Amino acid sequence: MARDSRNKTPDGPQSQEEMTVVVLKFKGGSHSLQKGFDVVSQAISALGSSPQTNQRAVVRHQPAQIAAGNGEVLDAETGNLADEGATELDDTQQQETGVETTRQKKAPATPKYVFMNDFNLTPAGVPSLTEYCTQRNPQTESDRFLVASAWIMTHGGADPFTGGRLFTAFRAMEWKTQVDMTQPLRSMKSKKSYYENPSPGKWKLTAIGLTAAENVAKA
């Protein structure tokens, strides 16, 4: 077997690789020669393959979505409805959210006072509420509370009286009512001693308060 090798020296910025040429000689029948050729071909193929394995990175992108024109979203590749689970709640979540929202809503507040239909505002033998208040013609809010309180005590048959009776009298006179009809009474009790509070929820004019109510200017 003859062997010939040549080395080339580098003649540029890059060095040349060495190449060896081998001459093979086979003897034998056609079958043996064919097997020899196959072996040589496999050896050459093995030498020519790259020792490194190419790798390909696969990047998966989120499928594009397009509007269907009716409020739905379609997948641009498949044409199917897109998965919108992240933007919409399922039935169970919607029901739970609805329950939570209902719990957060407060029940309507019950009115503190209601008009007392059984409170007689026109008793026999005495001036009615309308006659009494019209004669004194109170102009200020404080005077209206004093005059209404005086009528309730002296002619309305309630001594002491409640905020509900004051509310009814103010409504009958078409005067402006307050959420807490006893707040002005507490204020006049503290500042001028016009009222006293003999029991919880019960009020009455003191002697000073009754005099102040009688002195409210008449029309």
C-alpha positions as CSV (number, residue, x, y, z in Angstrom):
1,M,0.0,0.0,0.0
2,A,1.5,3.3,-1.1
3,R,1.1,6.4,1.0
4,D,1.8,9.9,-0.1
5,S,1.4,13.0,2.1
6,R,2.0,16.6,1.5
7,N,2.3,19.4,4.0
8,K,1.5,23.0,2.9
9,T,3.0,25.9,4.8
10,P,0.7,28.8,5.6
11,D,1.0,31.5,3.0
12,G,-1.6,33.9,4.4
13,P,-3.2,35.0,7.6
14,Q,-4.9,31.6,7.9
15,S,-3.1,28.2,8.1
16,Q,-4.0,25.4,5.7
17,E,-5.3,22.1,7.0
18,E,-3.3,18.9,6.3
19,M,-4.8,16.4,3.8
20,T,-3.7,12.7,3.6
21,V,-4.5,10.6,0.5
22,V,-4.5,6.9,0.9
23,V,-4.6,4.5,-2.0
24,L,-6.3,1.2,-1.2
25,K,-6.0,-2.0,-3.2
26,F,-8.6,-4.8,-3.0
27,K,-8.4,-8.3,-4.2
28,G,-11.1,-10.9,-4.3
29,G,-14.5,-11.7,-5.9
30,S,-17.2,-9.2,-6.9
31,H,-19.0,-9.7,-3.6
32,S,-15.9,-9.1,-1.5
33,L,-15.0,-6.0,-3.6
34,Q,-18.6,-4.6,-3.1
35,K,-18.3,-5.0,0.6
36,G,-14.9,-3.3,0.6
37,F,-16.3,-0.3,-1.4
38,D,-19.2,0.0,1.1
39,V,-16.8,0.1,4.1
40,V,-14.6,2.7,2.4
41,S,-17.7,4.8,1.5
42,Q,-18.9,4.7,5.1
43,A,-15.5,5.7,6.4
44,I,-15.3,8.6,4.0
45,S,-18.8,9.7,5.0
46,A,-17.9,9.6,8.7
47,L,-14.8,11.7,8.0
48,G,-16.8,14.3,6.1
49,S,-19.5,14.8,8.8
50,S,-19.2,17.7,11.2
51,P,-18.3,16.8,14.8
52,Q,-20.7,19.4,16.0
53,T,-24.4,18.9,16.0
54,N,-26.5,21.7,14.7
55,Q,-29.3,22.7,17.1
56,R,-32.3,24.7,16.2
57,A,-34.1,26.8,18.8
58,V,-37.9,26.8,18.5
59,V,-39.7,29.9,19.7
60,R,-43.4,29.6,20.2
61,H,-45.3,32.7,19.8
62,Q,-48.8,33.4,21.1
63,P,-51.2,33.0,18.1
64,A,-52.4,36.3,16.7
65,Q,-56.0,37.3,17.4
66,I,-58.4,39.2,15.2
67,A,-61.8,40.7,15.9
68,A,-64.7,38.8,14.4
69,G,-66.9,41.9,14.1
70,N,-69.5,40.8,16.6
71,G,-67.7,41.3,19.8
72,E,-65.9,37.9,19.7
73,V,-62.2,37.3,19.2
74,L,-60.9,34.8,16.7
75,D,-57.5,33.0,16.5
76,A,-55.7,34.3,13.3
77,E,-54.2,30.9,12.5
78,T,-57.1,28.5,13.3
79,G,-60.1,30.8,12.9
80,N,-61.5,29.4,16.1
81,L,-62.7,31.5,19.0
82,A,-59.7,32.7,21.1
83,D,-59.4,31.7,24.7
84,E,-60.5,34.7,26.7
85,G,-60.5,33.0,30.1
86,A,-58.2,35.7,31.5
87,T,-60.5,38.5,30.6
88,E,-63.9,37.0,31.4
89,L,-65.2,35.3,34.6
90,D,-66.8,31.9,34.5
91,D,-70.4,31.4,35.8
92,T,-69.2,30.4,39.3
93,Q,-67.0,33.5,39.6
94,Q,-69.8,35.7,38.3
95,Q,-72.2,34.3,40.9
96,E,-69.7,34.7,43.7
97,T,-69.0,38.3,42.6
98,G,-72.7,39.0,42.5
99,V,-73.1,37.6,46.1
100,E,-70.2,39.7,47.3
101,T,-71.7,42.9,45.7
102,T,-75.1,42.2,47.2
103,R,-73.5,41.9,50.7
104,Q,-71.7,45.2,50.3
105,K,-74.9,47.0,49.5
106,K,-76.5,48.6,52.6
107,A,-80.1,48.1,53.4
108,P,-82.3,51.3,53.0
109,A,-82.2,53.3,56.2
110,T,-85.5,53.2,58.1
111,P,-87.0,56.7,58.6
112,K,-86.5,58.0,62.1
113,Y,-89.9,59.5,62.3
114,V,-93.3,58.9,60.6
115,F,-96.4,61.0,60.5
116,M,-98.6,60.1,63.5
117,N,-102.1,59.9,62.1
118,D,-103.6,59.2,65.5
119,F,-102.2,62.5,66.9
120,N,-105.2,64.8,67.2
121,L,-104.1,68.2,65.9
122,T,-107.6,69.7,66.2
123,P,-108.8,68.9,69.7
124,A,-112.2,70.3,70.8
125,G,-112.4,73.4,73.0
126,V,-108.8,74.6,72.3
127,P,-107.0,76.3,69.4
128,S,-105.9,73.8,66.8
129,L,-102.2,73.5,66.0
130,T,-102.7,75.5,62.8
131,E,-104.5,78.3,64.6
132,Y,-102.0,78.5,67.5
133,C,-98.9,78.5,65.3
134,T,-100.4,81.0,62.7
135,Q,-101.3,83.5,65.4
136,R,-97.7,83.5,66.7
137,N,-96.1,83.4,63.3
138,P,-92.6,82.1,64.3
139,Q,-89.9,83.2,61.8
140,T,-86.8,81.4,63.1
141,E,-86.3,77.7,63.5
142,S,-85.8,78.0,67.2
143,D,-89.1,79.9,67.6
144,R,-90.9,77.2,65.5
145,F,-89.7,74.5,67.9
146,L,-90.7,76.6,70.9
147,V,-94.2,77.3,69.6
148,A,-94.8,73.7,68.4
149,S,-93.6,72.4,71.7
150,A,-95.8,74.8,73.7
151,W,-99.0,73.7,71.7
152,I,-98.2,70.0,72.1
153,M,-97.8,70.4,75.9
154,T,-100.7,72.8,76.6
155,H,-103.3,71.8,73.9
156,G,-102.0,68.5,72.3
157,G,-102.2,66.4,75.5
158,A,-98.6,65.3,75.5
159,D,-96.5,66.5,78.5
160,P,-93.7,65.4,78.1
161,F,-93.6,64.7,74.3
162,T,-91.5,62.8,71.8
163,G,-89.6,63.8,68.7
164,G,-92.3,62.0,66.7
165,R,-95.0,64.4,67.8
166,L,-92.7,67.4,66.9
167,F,-92.2,65.8,63.5
168,T,-95.9,65.4,63.0
169,A,-96.6,69.0,64.0
170,F,-93.9,70.4,61.6
171,R,-95.3,68.3,58.7
172,A,-98.8,69.5,59.4
173,M,-97.5,73.1,59.3
174,E,-95.4,72.4,56.2
175,W,-92.3,73.5,58.0
176,K,-88.9,72.0,57.2
177,T,-88.1,68.9,59.3
178,Q,-84.8,67.6,60.5
179,V,-83.3,64.1,60.5
180,D,-83.1,64.4,64.3
181,M,-85.9,66.5,65.6
182,T,-84.6,66.5,69.1
183,Q,-81.2,68.0,68.2
184,P,-82.4,71.7,68.4
185,L,-84.0,70.8,71.8
186,R,-80.6,69.6,73.1
187,S,-79.0,72.7,71.9
188,M,-81.5,75.0,73.6
189,K,-81.3,72.9,76.7
190,S,-77.6,73.4,76.9
191,K,-77.4,77.1,75.9
192,K,-80.6,78.6,77.3
193,S,-82.2,76.0,79.6
194,Y,-85.4,76.1,77.6
195,Y,-85.9,72.3,77.6
196,E,-85.5,69.4,80.0
197,N,-85.2,65.7,79.3
198,P,-87.1,63.9,82.1
199,S,-86.7,60.4,80.6
200,P,-85.0,58.9,77.5
201,G,-86.8,60.1,74.4
202,K,-89.1,62.4,76.3
203,W,-88.9,66.2,76.3
204,K,-90.7,69.2,77.8
205,L,-90.3,72.9,78.0
206,T,-89.1,74.4,81.3
207,A,-90.8,77.3,82.8
208,I,-88.3,79.6,81.1
209,G,-88.9,77.9,77.8
210,L,-92.6,78.1,78.1
211,T,-92.4,81.8,78.7
212,A,-90.2,82.2,75.7
213,A,-92.7,80.4,73.6
214,E,-95.6,82.6,74.7
215,N,-93.6,85.7,74.0
216,V,-93.0,84.8,70.4
217,A,-94.4,87.8,68.4
218,K,-98.0,87.5,67.3
219,A,-99.0,88.3,63.7
